[in-house]
Amino acid sequence: MIILLPLLVLCGLLFSVLVSGRELPANGPLWDSAMACGFMAYGLVAFLFLLTGRPLRIPFNDGRFFTVAHRMFGCVAGLLIALHVGLSLWAEPLTVRYLLPGGPGYMLAGLAGMLLAVLAIGPSFPAARRRIWRTATRFRQVHGLAALGLLGLASVHITWARLHVQGRHQIAAIAVIAVCCAIVPWIGRHGRLPRPSGHRRRNTAPVAVRLAGVVGGVSLGVSVAYGLYFSRWLAP
């Protein structure tokens, strides 16, 4: 569906940033799969600033489609973040030392980003949201701030780690991508185009669930394929 086109563009940009560096290290299937899950999660988090849950002009579906799509894609991003952390610790258990107080700043930034992901995703389900927040406006404010913090901390985690993003041009590219995605919701809120004529397609929420399932499956497949094969093919 056309709604996935921005996600494909983002993934293409991120891949271009990665391969434009001097080298891509290969450190074993588990570790490389974990790194791929992390980058996939980053791409999805950035994409969710484009797919905010507000109805778009294209596709001309009902509002529930966009709400469910935003929530389900967020769940996929959360799953990939969990796999990134879990597979990293499985591949190298000593990594846990870097998550303790006094650890490297980029690792603590990643840990803080993971906590913000929990804050952003967990209360987004209606039952939890109604129990925690009195009004939808308050939820959107906290959710938006948590998402901005997550995007910023994830960008710091990727660029400061200096594992796959090392060159200045790579760091600048990641920063530009993050800033552009972060300002898109503001532009969309204050620069809306006229509403198209006609009626939106209804009962399209199941389509959003299927799309999220497909994206999740493809992301996992690409991460596993990268860990098993592509990391060695791209390594110097």
C-alpha positions, 0 to 999 in steps of 0.5 A: 500500500502507498502508505508504506512508501515513506517507510521504504524511503526511510529504510533506503536512506538509512541503508545508504547512510550505513553503507557510505561509511568506511566499514560495516563490522561483522561480529557473529549472527546473533550480534549482527541480527541484534544490530539490524533489529535496532536499525529497523526499530529506528526506521519505524520510530522515525516513520511513526512521526509521518504516520501519526494517527491523524487521518491522511489524504492518501490512503482515503481510509477512515480515522480508525485505520490510522489510529490502529496503524500507528499503534500496531506499527509502534508495537512492531517497533517495540518488539524490534527494540526488545529483540535488539536488547535481548539478542545483544545481551545473549550474544555478549552477556558482558554488555549488561555492564554498560547498562549500569550507572557509570556506563558509556553515555551512548549505552545509557541513552539507549537504555533511557530510549527503551524506557521511553518506548515503554512509556510511549507504547504501553499506555497507547492502548485504550484500556490503559490510556483511560486508566492513566490519563484523564483526557486524550489531550494530556495523553497526546502531549505526553505521548508526543514528548516521549516519542521525541525523546525516544527519537533523540536518544536513539539517534544519540545511541546510534551515532555515539556508539561509533559501530556502524555510523562513524563518519561525520557525514553519516552522523550529519545524515542521521541528524537531518533524518531525525530532525526532518521526521520530528518536525513533520507532525508540526507541519502537518498540524499547521499546514493542512491541505483542503479536505478531499471530497467524497467519503473515506473508506470505512472498516479498514482497521483490519487492513492496518493490522495486516500491514503491521504484521507484514512489516513486522515479518519482513523486518524480522526476516531482513534482520535474520538475513543480515545476521546470517549472510549480508553482514559478512557480504558487506564487511570489508 
